[in-house]
Amino acid sequence: QVRLVESGGGLVQAGGSLRLSCAASGTIFNLGVMGWYRQAPGKPRDLVAVCLSNSNTNYADSVKGRFTISRDNAKNTVYLQMNSLKPEDTAVYYCMVSHGAMNYWGKGTLVTVSS
């Protein structure tokens, strides 16, 4: 069982920055994909960014050039640095990690960007 704890959400003005963290704990051997998804009210959950075990990354077009995903394998932690935030980035952000054949999700952290 893998448990995920997210932190770093909050309220920020447009143009500001936030850094999200997600720490995995439990019986962990090797984490595979680590990533962030987000869900705005009334919308489906969408991919924001993922980081593979070889550190290759992939981003949604809407966040390219503004968000950076990174991971610290020694700490079983994934980060999302969010710069130049826009009101449309407002959402609950969920951490996801793959471990073995399972995907695990965090409970989410709210990011609110005011105009």
C-alpha positions, -999 to +999 in steps of 0.1 A: +000+000+000+013+035-009+000+066+007+004+100-008+003+133+010+001+165-010+010+200+002+016+235-012-018+245-025-034+278-016-046+312-029-024+332-052-028+362-074-025+359-112+011+359-122+022+344-090+039+311-082+032+280-061+051+248-055+032+216-049+048+186-032+036+150-030+054+125-007+048+088-010+051+065+020+045+029+027+061-003+014+078+011-017+102-006-040+104+015-072+080+041-081+072+044-118+054+073-132+048+102-109+025+130-120+000+157-113-036+160-125-062+187-119-099+190-118-118+222-120-154+225-109-177+208-134-148+195-155-131+161-158-098+154-142-070+162-167-033+155-169-011+184-159+024+168-160+041+135-156+076+124-148+088+089-158+112+069-138+140+079-162+130+116-155+115+122-189+086+145-186+054+153-204+032+184-200-003+195-210-001+222-237-018+247-214+010+246-188+041+242-210+067+268-203+050+278-170+050+246-149+079+223-141+076+188-127+105+171-109+111+141-086+134+131-058+136+093-059+155+092-026+126+110-009+098+093-030+086+128-037+073+146-068+071+184-071+052+208-094+066+243-097+039+265-110+048+300-123+029+327-141-003+313-127-036+322-144-072+321-131-079+292-154-053+271-134-077+271-105-085+235-096-079+207-072-045+192-080-041+155-075-008+136-072-006+102-089+021+076-087+024+042-102+039+013-081+039-022-095+006-027-113-013-001-093-019+036-096-023+056-064-039+089-059-036+116-033-066+134-018-059+166-037-048+201-028-068+232-039-051+259-059-070+291-064-057+318-087-074+352-083-075+377-111 
